[in-house]
Amino acid sequence: MPRIDKFIEHVAPVRPEAELHEFLETLRTHQAVPVVDGDVKGIVFVDDVSRREYPINAKAKSIMTHVPTVAAGADATDAATALISGRHKALPVLEKGAYKGLITDRGVLRAIAEKPLGRRVKDVMNEPITMTTADDVGKARSMMRDHGIGKLPVVDGDNVIGIVDWTSFVSLERPKESLGRRDRKGDYLQDFKLSVTTVMNRAPLTMRGDVDVAEAAKKMGDASCSYAIVTEGRKLVGIITCEDILEVMAARAPKEGVYVQITGADELDAFESEKLHSNVDETVKKLARIYSGIEYFFLHLKKYESEGERHKYSVRTRLMTPVGTFISHAHGFDLARVVDEAMDHIERIVKEDHSKRQHVKRGRTERTRKER
């Protein structure tokens, strides 16, 4: 697997005291800005800025995320695993202890695109949540927060006409100095009632579902795009993201048995963590009895803003089996219930798929018997 050296993005760092308006344009361009003061302190991600609506004078140190670093000599598989482990879009690269640049999910895609991965796009793509031309920006924000996703294809009937992501909303955020008094509601003017068509990308990257994942990675990397919409003609059939491809890469690391990874659970207390891991172990064992040869199981937990003393959670799972990929989502305020809902859902859809396949198999057997 190639090293990441030639895929590093040289993004200028900012100091912890820098204010958001000073590096907002860099954030729009690169989706991530490193915070450095001697050593690397963290990264400011565009998703967080757009999701949480920070004031324009917020300091980098107050909005950055603490992240691990990657050595300049690391290979693409190591970088993919590091990105997936923390569900990050980018990580700082160090050379001899000094900041050199960022390795992004898109950069890793360019690194891994040199060899076929033996998986087709349709094997790992997601069934997307969509919006229509009648929906507004406020609804888009709410849907992305509730479902823990970063992209929403916009459709007109069955046809894809654009896509909205967190970066789309940054273009709506303007410093208070540029607004009239009547418009001021804090530090930003958020145009919640604008149609999503005013901020969507009207030329999203598209591809067929039968191409190899490595080819998809190359196209996404070359376009500096973190997703591709999967279509048949203009009809939407799925969406594949950098995260989906990185999961495939991480799962290819040497291992014994099913590759299971749980991310986002670091803040859980010991009881919650033990319950979560027990739930995952039990479910994976059940699924392995249905389909042998399971390659990997990922669960990503995300905690959002609080409402009083309550926090909202989202859980996303992905199971890769010899017959295809299964995905489930759940969200709500009760952590245990959200986890149970996500695990029950993935178990149910796997059982339904297996039942359908068995029914088809019995039908073929019966037809063959009659023909004899």
C-alpha positions as CSV (number, residue, x, y, z in Angstrom):
1,M,0.0,0.0,0.0
2,P,1.5,3.4,-1.0
3,R,2.7,5.9,1.6
4,I,0.7,9.1,2.1
5,D,3.6,11.6,1.5
6,K,2.6,12.7,-2.0
7,F,-1.1,13.0,-1.0
8,I,-0.6,15.5,1.8
9,E,-2.6,18.8,1.5
10,H,-0.5,21.9,2.6
11,V,-3.1,23.9,4.5
12,A,-1.8,26.9,6.4
13,P,-2.3,26.5,10.1
14,V,-3.8,29.2,12.4
15,R,-3.0,30.0,16.0
16,P,-5.4,29.2,18.9
17,E,-6.3,32.8,19.3
18,A,-7.3,33.3,15.6
19,E,-11.0,34.2,15.1
20,L,-13.3,32.3,12.8
21,H,-13.6,35.2,10.3
22,E,-9.9,35.2,9.8
23,F,-9.8,31.6,8.3
24,L,-13.4,31.1,7.2
25,E,-12.4,31.2,3.5
26,T,-9.7,28.6,4.0
27,L,-12.3,26.4,5.9
28,R,-14.6,26.7,2.9
29,T,-11.9,25.6,0.5
30,H,-10.3,22.8,2.5
31,Q,-13.1,21.8,5.0
32,A,-10.5,21.6,7.8
33,V,-8.0,24.0,9.3
34,P,-5.2,22.9,11.6
35,V,-4.6,24.9,14.9
36,V,-0.8,25.0,15.7
37,D,1.1,26.8,18.4
38,G,4.5,25.1,18.6
39,D,2.8,21.7,18.3
40,V,-0.5,20.7,16.8
41,K,-3.4,21.6,19.1
42,G,-6.3,20.4,17.0
43,I,-8.4,20.9,13.8
44,V,-11.4,23.1,13.1
45,F,-13.8,21.2,10.8
46,V,-16.3,22.9,8.5
47,D,-19.0,20.4,9.7
48,D,-18.8,21.6,13.3
49,V,-18.8,25.3,12.4
50,S,-21.8,24.9,10.2
51,R,-23.7,22.5,12.5
52,R,-23.2,24.5,15.7
53,E,-23.4,28.0,14.2
54,Y,-20.5,29.5,16.1
55,P,-20.2,33.4,16.2
56,I,-17.9,34.9,13.7
57,N,-15.5,36.0,16.4
58,A,-15.2,32.6,18.0
59,K,-11.6,31.6,18.6
60,A,-10.0,28.6,17.0
61,K,-9.1,27.1,20.4
62,S,-12.8,27.1,21.4
63,I,-14.1,25.4,18.3
64,M,-11.3,23.0,17.4
65,T,-11.4,19.2,17.8
66,H,-8.5,17.4,19.4
67,V,-7.3,14.7,17.0
68,P,-4.4,12.2,16.7
69,T,-1.6,12.8,14.3
70,V,-0.2,10.7,11.5
71,A,3.5,10.3,10.6
72,A,4.6,11.4,7.1
73,G,5.8,7.9,6.4
74,A,2.5,6.2,7.2
75,D,0.9,4.1,4.5
76,A,-2.7,4.6,3.2
77,T,-4.1,1.7,5.3
78,D,-2.8,3.1,8.5
79,A,-4.2,6.6,7.6
80,A,-7.6,5.1,6.7
81,T,-7.7,3.3,10.0
82,A,-6.8,6.4,12.0
83,L,-9.4,8.5,10.1
84,I,-12.2,5.9,10.6
85,S,-11.3,5.3,14.3
86,G,-12.2,8.9,15.2
87,R,-14.6,9.5,12.3
88,H,-12.4,12.5,11.2
89,K,-12.3,14.0,7.8
90,A,-8.6,15.0,8.1
91,L,-5.6,14.5,10.4
92,P,-2.4,16.5,10.9
93,V,0.7,15.0,9.4
94,L,4.0,15.3,11.3
95,E,7.5,15.1,10.0
96,K,10.2,15.0,12.6
97,G,7.7,16.2,15.1
98,A,6.7,19.3,13.1
99,Y,3.4,20.0,11.3
100,K,3.8,19.3,7.6
101,G,0.2,19.3,6.3
102,L,-3.1,17.5,6.4
103,I,-4.0,14.0,5.2
104,T,-7.7,14.1,4.3
105,D,-10.1,11.4,3.5
106,R,-10.0,12.5,-0.1
107,G,-6.2,12.2,-0.1
108,V,-6.3,8.7,1.2
109,L,-8.8,7.9,-1.6
110,R,-6.2,9.0,-4.2
111,A,-3.6,6.8,-2.4
112,I,-5.7,3.7,-2.5
113,A,-7.0,4.1,-6.0
114,E,-4.0,2.3,-7.5
115,K,-5.3,-1.2,-7.1
116,P,-8.7,-2.8,-7.6
117,L,-10.4,-3.5,-4.2
118,G,-12.6,-6.3,-5.5
119,R,-15.7,-4.5,-4.3
120,R,-18.3,-2.7,-6.5
121,V,-19.8,0.6,-5.6
122,K,-23.2,-1.0,-5.2
123,D,-21.8,-3.4,-2.6
124,V,-20.9,-0.6,-0.2
125,M,-23.1,2.3,-1.1
126,N,-25.9,3.7,1.2
127,E,-29.5,4.2,0.5
128,P,-29.7,8.0,0.8
129,I,-32.0,10.2,2.6
130,T,-33.2,12.9,0.1
131,M,-34.8,16.3,-0.2
132,T,-37.0,17.8,-2.9
133,T,-37.0,21.3,-4.5
134,A,-39.8,22.2,-2.2
135,D,-37.7,21.8,1.0
136,D,-35.8,24.6,2.7
137,V,-32.4,25.1,4.3
138,G,-33.8,24.8,7.8
139,K,-35.2,21.4,7.1
140,A,-31.9,20.3,5.5
141,R,-30.0,21.3,8.6
142,S,-32.5,19.5,10.9
143,M,-32.4,16.3,8.8
144,M,-28.6,16.2,8.7
145,R,-28.4,16.7,12.5
146,D,-31.1,14.2,13.3
147,H,-29.7,11.4,11.1
148,G,-26.0,12.1,11.8
149,I,-25.3,12.5,8.0
150,G,-23.3,15.1,6.0
151,K,-24.9,14.9,2.6
152,L,-28.5,15.1,1.2
153,P,-29.1,14.5,-2.5
154,V,-31.8,16.8,-3.9
155,V,-34.3,15.1,-6.3
156,D,-37.0,16.1,-8.7
157,G,-39.1,13.0,-8.9
158,D,-36.6,10.2,-9.4
159,N,-34.0,12.4,-10.9
160,V,-31.0,13.8,-9.1
161,I,-30.6,17.6,-9.6
162,G,-28.1,18.5,-6.9
163,I,-26.7,17.8,-3.4
164,V,-26.4,19.7,-0.1
165,D,-23.7,19.2,2.5
166,W,-22.5,21.1,5.6
167,T,-20.2,23.2,3.4
168,S,-23.2,24.5,1.5
169,F,-24.4,26.3,4.6
170,V,-21.2,28.0,5.3
171,S,-21.8,30.3,2.3
172,L,-24.9,31.6,4.1
173,E,-23.0,32.7,7.2
174,R,-22.0,36.3,7.1
175,P,-20.3,38.5,9.8
176,K,-22.6,40.7,11.7
177,E,-20.8,43.8,10.5
178,S,-22.3,43.3,7.0
179,L,-25.9,43.1,8.3
180,G,-28.5,45.8,8.9
181,R,-29.8,46.2,12.4
182,R,-33.2,44.8,11.6
183,D,-31.6,41.5,10.4
184,R,-29.3,41.0,13.4
185,K,-30.1,37.9,15.4
186,G,-26.7,37.1,17.0
187,D,-23.6,36.9,14.9
188,Y,-25.0,35.2,11.8
189,L,-27.9,35.6,9.5
190,Q,-29.2,32.1,8.8
191,D,-31.5,31.9,5.8
192,F,-33.5,28.9,7.1
193,K,-36.4,29.6,4.7
194,L,-34.4,29.7,1.5
195,S,-34.9,26.8,-0.8
196,V,-32.2,24.1,-0.8
197,T,-31.8,24.8,-4.5
198,T,-30.2,28.1,-3.7
199,V,-27.2,26.5,-1.9
200,M,-27.0,23.0,-3.4
201,N,-24.2,21.9,-5.7
202,R,-25.9,21.6,-9.1
203,A,-23.2,19.4,-10.7
204,P,-22.7,16.6,-8.2
205,L,-20.2,13.8,-9.0
206,T,-22.1,10.7,-10.3
207,M,-21.2,7.2,-11.2
208,R,-22.6,3.7,-11.9
209,G,-23.0,1.1,-9.3
210,D,-21.0,-1.6,-11.1
211,V,-17.6,0.2,-11.0
212,D,-14.9,-1.0,-8.7
213,V,-14.6,0.9,-5.4
214,A,-11.0,1.7,-6.3
215,E,-12.2,3.4,-9.5
216,A,-14.7,5.3,-7.4
217,A,-12.0,6.3,-5.0
218,K,-9.9,7.7,-7.9
219,K,-12.7,9.7,-9.4
220,M,-13.6,11.1,-6.0
221,G,-10.0,11.9,-5.2
222,D,-9.3,13.5,-8.5
223,A,-12.4,15.7,-8.1
224,S,-11.5,16.5,-4.4
225,C,-15.0,15.2,-3.6
226,S,-16.0,13.3,-0.5
227,Y,-19.0,11.5,-2.1
228,A,-20.4,10.2,-5.4
229,I,-24.1,9.8,-6.2
230,V,-24.8,6.4,-7.7
231,T,-27.3,6.6,-10.6
232,E,-28.9,4.5,-13.3
233,G,-29.4,7.1,-16.0
234,R,-30.4,10.1,-13.9
235,K,-32.3,8.0,-11.4
236,L,-30.8,8.0,-7.9
237,V,-30.0,4.5,-6.5
238,G,-27.5,5.3,-3.8
239,I,-24.6,7.4,-2.5
240,I,-21.1,6.4,-1.6
241,T,-18.8,8.5,0.6
242,C,-15.2,8.6,1.6
243,E,-16.1,7.1,4.9
244,D,-17.7,4.1,3.2
245,I,-14.5,3.4,1.2
246,L,-12.2,4.0,4.2
247,E,-14.2,1.4,6.1
248,V,-13.5,-1.1,3.4
249,M,-9.8,-0.3,3.6
250,A,-9.7,-0.5,7.4
251,A,-11.4,-3.9,7.3
252,R,-8.7,-5.2,5.0
253,A,-6.1,-4.9,7.7
254,P,-4.8,-8.4,9.0
255,K,-7.2,-9.8,11.5
256,E,-8.8,-12.9,13.0
257,G,-12.5,-13.4,12.9
258,V,-15.0,-10.6,12.2
259,Y,-13.5,-7.1,12.2
260,V,-15.7,-5.1,14.7
261,Q,-15.1,-1.4,15.3
262,I,-17.1,0.9,17.6
263,T,-16.3,4.6,17.4
264,G,-17.7,7.6,19.3
265,A,-18.1,5.8,22.5
266,D,-15.1,7.3,24.4
267,E,-17.3,9.6,26.5
268,L,-19.6,6.8,27.8
269,D,-19.3,5.7,31.4
270,A,-18.1,2.2,32.2
271,F,-21.7,0.8,32.5
272,E,-22.9,2.3,29.2
273,S,-19.7,1.2,27.4
274,E,-20.0,-2.4,28.7
275,K,-23.7,-2.6,27.7
276,L,-22.9,-1.2,24.2
277,H,-20.1,-3.7,23.6
278,S,-22.2,-6.6,24.9
279,N,-25.1,-5.6,22.6
280,V,-22.8,-5.5,19.6
281,D,-21.1,-8.8,20.4
282,E,-24.4,-10.6,20.8
283,T,-25.8,-9.1,17.6
284,V,-22.7,-10.0,15.6
285,K,-22.8,-13.6,16.8
286,K,-26.5,-13.8,15.8
287,L,-25.7,-12.4,12.3
288,A,-22.7,-14.7,11.9
289,R,-25.1,-17.6,12.3
290,I,-27.2,-16.3,9.4
291,Y,-24.4,-15.4,7.0
292,S,-21.0,-17.0,7.6
293,G,-18.0,-15.1,6.4
294,I,-18.9,-11.7,7.7
295,E,-16.1,-9.3,6.9
296,Y,-16.7,-6.4,9.2
297,F,-19.2,-4.6,11.5
298,F,-18.9,-0.9,12.2
299,L,-20.9,1.1,14.7
300,H,-20.6,4.8,15.0
301,L,-22.1,6.7,17.9
302,K,-22.5,10.4,17.9
303,K,-23.7,12.7,20.7
304,Y,-25.2,16.0,19.7
305,E,-26.2,19.2,21.5
306,S,-28.0,18.9,24.7
307,E,-31.6,20.0,25.5
308,G,-31.4,20.8,29.2
309,E,-29.8,17.8,30.8
310,R,-30.6,15.5,27.9
311,H,-28.3,14.7,24.9
312,K,-29.4,13.6,21.5
313,Y,-27.6,10.5,20.1
314,S,-27.4,8.9,16.6
315,V,-26.2,5.4,15.9
316,R,-25.1,4.2,12.4
317,T,-24.2,0.6,11.7
318,R,-22.7,-1.1,8.7
319,L,-22.4,-4.9,8.2
320,M,-20.4,-6.3,5.2
321,T,-21.3,-9.9,4.3
322,P,-20.5,-12.2,1.4
323,V,-24.0,-11.3,-0.1
324,G,-23.7,-7.5,0.3
325,T,-23.8,-4.6,2.8
326,F,-26.5,-3.9,5.3
327,I,-26.9,-0.5,7.0
328,S,-29.1,0.8,9.9
329,H,-29.6,4.2,11.5
330,A,-31.3,5.3,14.7
331,H,-31.5,8.5,16.7
332,G,-33.1,9.9,19.8
333,F,-32.5,11.0,23.4
334,D,-32.4,7.6,25.2
335,L,-29.0,6.1,24.4
336,A,-29.9,2.5,25.3
337,R,-33.1,2.7,23.2
338,V,-31.2,4.2,20.2
339,V,-28.6,1.5,20.3
340,D,-31.3,-1.2,20.6
341,E,-33.2,0.2,17.7
342,A,-30.2,0.3,15.5
343,M,-29.2,-3.2,16.4
344,D,-32.7,-4.6,16.1
345,H,-33.0,-2.9,12.7
346,I,-29.9,-4.4,11.2
347,E,-30.8,-7.9,12.6
348,R,-34.2,-7.6,11.1
349,I,-33.1,-6.5,7.6
350,V,-30.5,-9.3,7.5
351,K,-33.1,-11.9,8.5
352,E,-35.5,-10.6,5.9
353,D,-32.8,-10.7,3.2
354,H,-31.8,-14.2,4.1
355,S,-35.5,-15.3,4.1
356,K,-36.0,-13.9,0.6
357,R,-32.8,-15.6,-0.7
358,Q,-34.0,-18.9,0.8
359,H,-37.4,-18.5,-0.8
360,V,-35.8,-17.9,-4.2
361,K,-33.5,-20.9,-3.7
362,R,-36.4,-23.1,-2.8
363,G,-38.3,-21.9,-5.9
364,R,-35.4,-22.7,-8.2
365,T,-35.0,-26.1,-6.6
366,E,-38.7,-26.8,-7.1
367,R,-38.6,-25.8,-10.7
368,T,-35.6,-27.9,-11.4
369,R,-37.3,-30.9,-9.7
370,K,-40.4,-30.5,-11.9
371,E,-38.4,-30.1,-15.1
372,R,-36.8,-33.5,-14.4
